């Protein structure tokens, strides 16, 4: 069994990265150790680690980041105040933010306060998580941050945060951007709107898992990440955050195996700010369940660890996992023989095993459009025009049904990024929500209290085509 250490990882990263990426490597190791996101380290609320103890900005020795022009990147990495609060959990973040965006101590402290207040207003025990909105959280953050920093500094802040986020991504060697693409290599694929995670080995789907995903305010990011370490019996340092709810002392490490440790028996870092980890109750699967992470039950994460090790050519047996579990207070870092790509997708329109499936746009990215539907169908040599009119009308109605926000109103295309206007005049109209969610005898609609919704259609033209159906679903 191999054990990862700080020095080994650093040597590996320094050897294989350019000088410009070494600082990012150092940061990512620190984040992996402290696990910002689902496992947020304590924030430094006193500002003691800020570069200079003054209320004036650091001299402008570097060119400030330009505003993000890539709207696709902005859409898949929305900057909400809870996300910003998680970022502040890294003690280096405030320091770098001050230097690179040229913010004052006062501005940094105000951003921390805003972020913490936003987290304080969240209620993770809500019976109906379906009323929470990524887009609304993004708009609130954008309004408050722009009022505080001004247009230019706010844009630079978003750019800086997204740069840190995207620095965790790895290149996709498959170079396949086709919708619903079936991997031809070995990788893990997570599709957030489907609440599904798949393991592929050399292009073959070997195992599927039903998962919990990040809350709307802590959305699971998109992109290609990697898993290279399995951490058994992880400890947890509770942040000084309201969601801890006073159960345990903030900043005091919760030992591995403790009933108060929310990470379960295993965590697998996949880059800031996300993990794949256990500790979730079965009822939390198929819904919002974490701070930007992939959530599994304890039996699921143990099974996943074995499968992940297997596809990395590392021998890890069920007996090994049981032995680690017996030593609950001893944390073990097991390095995989090779890093495994983890592809985080956001696909709300999927052809699966001959069926057209449309999932609710859970993070309100405006993806359930006729244009995107056509793109998906074209992959399989089908167009809407080929379908009989009654069938086509039912599909378009289903598409509209799944293109609603948390209040039951249509999700506007575009605007799910900081600084771009969206539908801000929304009302929580339960009648509208009921109307939009009306069932149909011609489609299978499912939902649960956590907000999971999907609608599917059997289409003769798609028979035998599409992404594979789940295998051995756990």
N, C-alpha and C positions, 0 to 999 in steps of 0.2 A: 504494500500500500504506500502510495506516495503522499507526502505532506508538503503543501505550499508554504513558503515563508516569504516574509516581506523582501528579504534580500534577493531571493531567487527570482521573484516576480520582477523586481526592479531591473536585475541584470537582463532578464529576457526582454523587457520592454525597451531598455536603453539600447540593446544590441540590435533591435529590429525596428527602431523608429528613427526618424530624422531628429536633429537637434531641436527643431521647432516644436516637436511633439513630446519632448521629454517632460516639460512642465505639466502637460496634460496627463502624462502617464503617472507622474507623482500624485496629481490630484485624484486620478481614478483609483489608485491604490488606497489613498486615504479614505475615499468614499466607500470603496469596497469593505474596508475595515470597519467603518462607522455606519455604513448603510443608510445614507440619506434617503428619505422617501418613506417606505413602509416602516423603516426603523430609523427615525430621525434622531441624530445626536443632539445633545443639549445646545440650544442657541446661546450665544454670548450676548446677553441683553445689555450688558454694561458698555459694550463697544470697546472693551479693553484691547482687542486685537486689531482695531483699525489702525492704519498705517501711522497717522499722526493725530495726536490728541488736540485737534483744533477744529474750528468751525469754518475753515476755509478750504477750498479744494486744493488737491495736490497740483503742483505745477504741471502744465500740459507738455510733458516730454514725449508722449506717444500720440499718434493720431487716433482720435476717438473712433469707435466702430461706426460704420455707416448704417442707416436704417435698413432693415431686412426688406429686400425686394422680392424674395421668393415667397409668394403667397401660399404655395403648397406646403412649404416648410412651416410657415406661421400657422397654417390650419392644423397641421398634425402635431404641433407643439405649442398649444395655447398657454399663455402665461397667466395663471390665476394667482390670486393672493395666497391661497394655501400652498401652491407650488412654490411661490417665492419664499414663503415661510420655511418650507423644507430646504430650499437652497441656502437660506441663512443658517441652517443647522450645521453646515460646513464652515468651520471657523475661518477658512481662507476666503470665503465668498465675499464678505463685506470688504475685506482688504482689497481684493482684486476689482470689485465693483467701484470702489472709491477711486482707484488709480486709473482704470480703463475708461470709465464713464465720467470721471471728473466730478464726483458728487462730494458734498460736504458731510461732515459728521452729523450735522442736524438732519440732512436729507436721509442719510443712512438710518438714523434712529427712527425717523418718521416712517420710513418704509417697513422697518421691523415692527413698529407698533401697528401699522395698518394690517400687515400680514397676520400678526398674532390675533388681532381682533377678528379677522375673517375666519380664522380657525376656531376661535372661541364661539362663533355664531353657528357652527356646524353641529348637527345632532346626528350622530352615527346610529342611534337606536330608533330612528324613524321607522314606523311600520311601512310607509310607502316611500321608498327611495325614488320612485318614478317621478316625483315632483321636482327633483333637483336638476339643475341645468348647467352644462359646461359653458354654453354660450353666454348665459346670463352672468355666470361667475367671471368669465373673461371680460365682458362688457363693464361690470362693476370695477374690476381691477383697472381696466384701461382708463375709465373716467377718473378714478381717484389718483392714479399714478400721473396722468397728464396734468391734472390740476395741481399736483404737488411739484412736479419736475419740469413741466412745460413740454411742448411737442417734441423738440429735438432730443432732449435727454431721455424722455420716455421711450422714443424709438431706439435710442442707443442701448437703453436698459434691456429691451426685448431682444435686441440683436445679441447682446452679450449672453443673456440667459440661454438663448437658443444655440449659440455657438458651443456653450458648455454641454448642452444636451446632446447636440449632434456629434460632438467630439467622441462620444461613446460608441458611435456607429462604426461598423466595419463595411468594407466594400463587398458588394454582392457579386461574387465571381460568376454566377449564373447569367448575369446581365439580362434577366428576364423580367420585363415590366408588364407582361400580359396579365390581364385580370384573371383571377382564379388559377394562376399558374400552378402546375403540379411540379414540385421539386424533382430534379433528376439527380441530386446529390444527397448527402446526409445532413439533416438539419431539423430544428424544431420550428413549427409554424404555429403562431397564435393569431387567431382572428377574434378581436375583441367583441364586435357586435354579435358574433355567433356564440360567444362564451365557450370557445373550443380551442384546445391545444392538441397538436398532432406531432408525432415523432416519425420522421422519414429516414430510412436507411437505404442509401444508394437508389433513391427514387421510389422506394416502396414504403407505403404507409404501414407502420407496424403497431402503433398504439395511439389511442385518442383519449382525451380527458375533458370532462366538463369542468369549467373553471369559474372563479369569481374575478372580477376586473376592478380597476381603480374607480373610485367615486367620481362623479362628474366634475368635482372641484379638483380632483387628483387624477386626471385622465391617464390611462396607459398610453405611452408614446408609441409612435410608429417608426419603423426602420429596421435595419439589420444590426442586432446586437450579438454578443457571444457569451457562452457559458464555458468557463474553464476550471471551475472549482465547485465542489460540493462541500458545504460546511455542515457537519453533524453537530447537534446539540449547541446551536448558537446561543450566545448570551444576548441580552437586549438592554440597552440603556434608555429608559423612558425619557422623552423630552419634557421640557417644562411647558407642556401644552394642555389646553383645556380638555382635549379628548382623552387624556389619561384619566381624567375625572377623579383625581385624588386617591385612586386605589393603591398607588405605590408612590414612593418618593422620587421625584424628578431628579435625574442625574445619577441616581444610584443604580448600579448594574444589577439587572435581574438575572440570576443564574440560569444556565441551561437546564431544561427539564422542569422549571418552576411552572406552576399552574398560571402564574401571572405573565408568563412569557408568551406573547402573541405569535411568535414566529414558528412555533411547533418544533419538531425534532430536526428539521433540515431547512436550510436556506441556500439558494443558488443565486449569487449576484449575476445580473445581466447588464450592468452599466447604470450609471446615474439616471434617474433616481429609483431604479426598479430592481425587484427581486422576484424569483419564483420561490414560494415558501409554503409551509404547511400552517397548521393551527386554525383552519377554518372549519366551521360546522357545516355539515352537508346542506343545510338550509340556505347557506350563503352562496352556494354555487349557482351559476346561471343568473347572477345579478351583481350589483355593486358591492364590493367587499373589502377594498384595501386603499392604501395611499399610493396609487400608481404602480401597483404590483400585480402579479399573477398569483391568485390565492388558491390553495388546494387543501383538502383534508389531510390529516396526518397519514392515513394509509395510502392516499393518492401520492403524496410527495415522496414517500418511501419507495413506492413502486416506480415513480418517475425517475428517482435517483438511480435505481438499478438499470433502467432502460437507457438513461443518459450515459452512464458509465459504459454500458455495452456498446453503444454506437461510437464511443471514443476509444474502443479497444482496451478498456480497462476492466479487469476482472473484479466485479463487486456482486456478491451473492446476497440472497435474502438473509442468510445466516450472519453475514458481515453486518448488515444493517441492524439486525436484532442485537448483535453484540455492542454496536455503537449505542443503541437505545438503552441498553442496560447500564452504560456508564454515563448517565444523564448529566452529570456535573462536569464532564470532561469534553471540551470542544475539540473537534478534529477537522482539520482542513485537508480534504482529499483532492489532489490535482488530477484532472483528467489527462489522459495521454495525448489528446489533441483538443483544441478549442472547437466547440460545436456552434455553428451559427444559429441564432435564435431570431427568426423573422417575425416581427410584430406587425401584423396587417390590420387594416381597417377597411373591410369589404362588407358592405351591406347588401350587395346584389351578387348572388353566387349560384352557379349551375353546379348541382351536386348529384351525381349518380342519376342523371336523366331528369332531375327536377329543378325548376327555377325557384330559388329561395330568396326572399327579400326580408332582411332583418331591420328592425327599428334603428334609426340613426341615433344611437345612444349618446354620442358626444356632439350631436347636432352640427355635423360638418357639411351638410347639404349634399350628401352623396346619392340620395334616392331620387334621381332625375331620369327623365326619359333618355337623355343623351348618354348617361352612364349605363342605362339598361341596354341601349343599342350596342354600346361598345362591348359589353359582356356577351351578348348574343352573337355578335359578329365573330367572336373567337371560335364559335362552334358552327359557323357558316349559316346562321339563322338571323332573320330580321323580323321586326314586328310586322312588317307589311306581308310577310308570308303566312302569318297566323290568321285564322278565321276571325272576322270582326268581333263576334261575341267573346271569343277567348282573349283577343287583344284588349278589348275594353275592360275585361275583368282584371287583367294583369296591370293595366294602367291605374285602375281604381285601387288595386292592392298596393301599388307603388306609392300612390298618394296617401294611402292609409298609414304606411310606414314612414312617411316623410313629415312627421309631426314632432313638435318639441315637447318639453316636459309639461307644458300647460295645455296641450292638445291643439295648438296652432301650427300652421305650416312652417317648416324650417326654410328660411330664405337661403337661396344658393349664394355662397360667398358670405363674408362677414364674420366667419368664425375665427378671426385672428385679431390680435390687439391692434387697435387703430383703424379698423375697418368697420363701418357702421352696419348694424344688423337691426332686426325687428325689435326695437326697445319698448314699444307700446303693446305689451302682451298682457292678457288678463287670464287669470286662472279660472277658466270657464269649464266647469265639470260637465255641463251639457254638451259643449263643443267636443270635449274629450271623448265622451261616450259616443257621440255621433261619428267621430273620425275612427273610432275603434270598433264600429259595428261589424259583426261577423257575417260570413257569407257561406252559403252551402257549397260554393264552388272552390273554396280554398280552405286550407287547414290553418287556423290561427291559434297560436298558443301564447299564453302569458302567465306570469306568476307575480307574487306580491313584490318581487324585486325589480319588476319592469321588463323582464325578458319577453320579447314579442317576435314572432316570425310568421310569415305567410308563404305558402308554397303552392306551386302549380305543376301538375304532371303535363308535360308537353311531348307529343309524339315525335316532333322534330329533334328533340334532345335525347331520345332514348339511347342509353349506353354511353352518354357523353358527360363530361364534367369532372369536377374535383371529386375524389373518392368519398364515399360515405364513411362515418366513423368506424374504427376498428377497435374491438375490445374496450368500448367506452368505459371509463372509470369515473 
